[in-house]
Amino acid sequence: MEESITIRHELSCFSVTAEPELVTTRTGKEIYVTRGISTTPRPERCPECGSAMHRHGKREMRIQDIDLLGHIHIIIAGYDRYSCSSGSCNHTEMQEIRFKEPGHFITKRMGRRIRTRLNSGANASETARSLSVHPNIIYEIDKANLRAVLDGMEPPVCRYIGIDEFKLHKGHRYATVVTDLETGHVLFLEAGKTKEQAYHFFSSMGDEWMKHIEAVSMDMNAQYDSAFRERWPGIRIIYDHFHLVKLYNDTVLTAIRRRKQREMLENGNEKGYTLLKNSRYLLLSRMDTLRAMDREAHENNIRLHALYLDKGKPLPPGERIRSPYREKRLKDILAANEDLSVCYLLLEQFSLAYDVTSITKLYKGMKSWIKLARQSNVPELLSFCDTMEQHLMGIVYHAKFPISSGKVEGVNNMIKTIRRKAYGYRDTEYFFLKIKQASLRGPYSFKSHTIL
């Protein structure tokens, strides 16, 4: 007796003429094939001239459905073609297949499953592999869906924004991103990092929306700075503390270390050169951070000696003896180099200044810091003081608007993750849509399934 099973297809206006059949393709893959016909009512009148329509022929269409019993499921749907009975009108049309996704040879429920996978965070390649659908179909569905959702959204009114650039493609090609600092949502994306992108942001948001902005956080990008000062002088520009510290580390501490290393190498001071070699991380770290790392390394070494080394056992993979002398080495470096010692201490004072909540106090404190820094006569530090004086008000107003570019940097990390996950994007518009979608997606929290 032949075994058989009947499965409800639940497809609109479709009549099955044969049970699903397991067939083998030319590539050796087993798939299910279901044959049937579309039962959509035939058109009675020609939409062009109003004459009667008659059947002109019969054809078949292959449409991919969701998997059936773990196999790819292809539906071969028969449909009729109709033509106008009037001799002067050449209008023809095909019988409607209501369960077909518009523009693609897949069913509507397959389209819904694709959108569900994409909305849950999967990229086009992962969705294509898991559903055995061509990547181009996934890409076109996702792009159309993102356009429909994102293009019609009104930007929320916000008070604080952050603007920054990120690497778009190789070859020094960058893009501008503007983020709402309160929600982390991406408000604007455009290729380029010039004043023109800032003006495009102003026009896309509109004057009424821009009037609600109180402050903008940025690094010392002269293009963005100039655009805001020219078009919206009432918006306070706040220079991010993270970027200022990074600028100090790069242009002062790192530059002095490299200069000292060159001088010692030229003068044959091998001992001093060895002391400074591989010390970049130490000079860019706080003393209390190094102290905590030394304490952790000391405890780790005691544990390893007690468990393995004192018993004559080799250390297991992944375990090693750590150096507990980072703080001591940093103190030796600072004691041997006066310029580095002065600049390291001044960085500690500069960071503490950002805790002040009074504009007047912060202004006086920064002026005093610059005066003290100039007395050192360190060329790298003098150049940094010139930069500070040019951007002093953007630093001082941090006391009134304690905002930072932290959310913007978080968005930049998210962008890197999106690009790396998809192995890059050739379509810039699609890439920007994926970034906006990811920024709007809230944090995921799992709730257990309760049986009522």
Salt bridges, closest charged atoms under 4 A:
GLU60 OE2 - ARG35 NH1 3.42
ASP65 OD2 - HIS73 ND1 3.55
ASP65 OD2 - ARG109 NH2 2.52
ASP67 OD1 - ARG113 NH1 3.11
ASP80 OD1 - ARG55 NH1 3.80
ASP80 OD1 - LYS58 NZ 3.47
GLU93 OE1 - HIS91 NE2 3.03
GLU96 OE1 - ARG98 NE 3.50
GLU101 OE2 - ARG115 NH2 2.58
GLU140 OE1 - HIS104 ND1 3.64
ASP142 OD2 - LYS434 NZ 3.07
GLU182 OE2 - ARG159 NH2 2.98
GLU190 OE2 - HIS200 ND1 2.65
GLU196 OE2 - HIS200 NE2 3.61
ASP207 OD1 - ARG231 NH2 2.90
GLU208 OE1 - LYS211 NZ 3.88
ASP225 OD1 - ARG229 NE 2.46
GLU230 OE2 - LYS195 NZ 3.16
ASP240 OD2 - HIS243 ND1 3.10
ASP250 OD2 - LYS246 NZ 2.99
GLU263 OE2 - ARG259 NH1 3.42
ASP288 OD1 - ARG286 NE 3.51
ASP294 OD1 - ARG326 NH1 3.88
GLU296 OE2 - ARG322 NH1 3.57
ASP310 OD1 - HIS305 ND1 3.56
GLU319 OE1 - ARG303 NH2 3.27
GLU327 OE2 - ARG291 NH2 3.06
GLU327 OE2 - LYS331 NZ 3.27
ASP332 OD2 - LYS328 NZ 3.21
ASP339 OD2 - ARG259 NH2 3.31
ASP339 OD2 - LYS260 NZ 3.81
GLU348 OE1 - ARG286 NH1 3.66
GLU380 OE2 - ARG259 NE 2.74
ASP386 OD1 - ARG374 NH2 2.58
GLU389 OE1 - ARG374 NH2 3.04
GLU409 OE2 - HIS243 NE2 3.30
ASP427 OD2 - LYS143 NZ 2.62
GLU429 OE1 - LYS143 NZ 3.32
GLU429 OE2 - ARG147 NE 2.98
